[in-house]
Every structure is written in C-alpha cells, then in structure tokens.
Amino acid sequence: MPRSEPAGWGWFDPPSPSSDGESGRDMARLAARLFSSGDGEALLRHLREMTLDRCLGPDAGDPALRHLEGQRHLVLHLLALVARGRAEG
C-alpha cells in the first residue's frame, strides 16, 4: 500500500531529477555557464552570504523566518543547478 502524504505538502518536495527531462539538463548547463565567470562566482558568494550564511535572532517573527527560508530555497536551487551543470560538462 503506497504511503500517502498529508494534503497540501506536496509542493514542498523538490522535483526529482528524472522528471526534469532535457529542459532541466539545459537549465543546469545554462546555470553552470552563467555562474562560471568571476562575476558569476561573486554573485553566488553574495547570495550565499545573504541567505545560507545568515541567521535571524530569537526575536524574528514567523514572516521573517518564512521569507528567509524561501530565499534559502531559491539559492540552494541555483547552487544545485550549477553543480549539476558542471558535472554534466
């Protein structure tokens, strides 16, 4: 019997790499090329510092936490695309 997920939480799971198809591979290669220059690397460093290397204090409200987590998700997605594009050559 397949395990059922709670309703409303499916959007939280990232798409599986096999479902990306050719356009996903194209996006990964494009991201790798885009961020391969010195400027691209500097931009990725800046995005990482703003999101992944940042923590909010104990008085941060729920909206601020959710906003930062959304930013982190986007930056991690970009980093994953770059890594996959570099691995695929």
Number of C-alpha atoms within 10 A of each C-alpha: 3 4 5 6 8 7 7 7 8 10 8 7 7 9 10 7 10 9 9 12 9 10 10 16 17 14 17 24 20 16 21 24 15 13 17 15 11 9 11 15 13 13 13 18 13 12 19 17 11 15 18 16 11 11 11 10 8 6 7 10 10 8 9 12 14 11 11 17 14 13 17 19 15 14 18 16 13 19 19 15 21 23 16 19 20 16 11 11 10
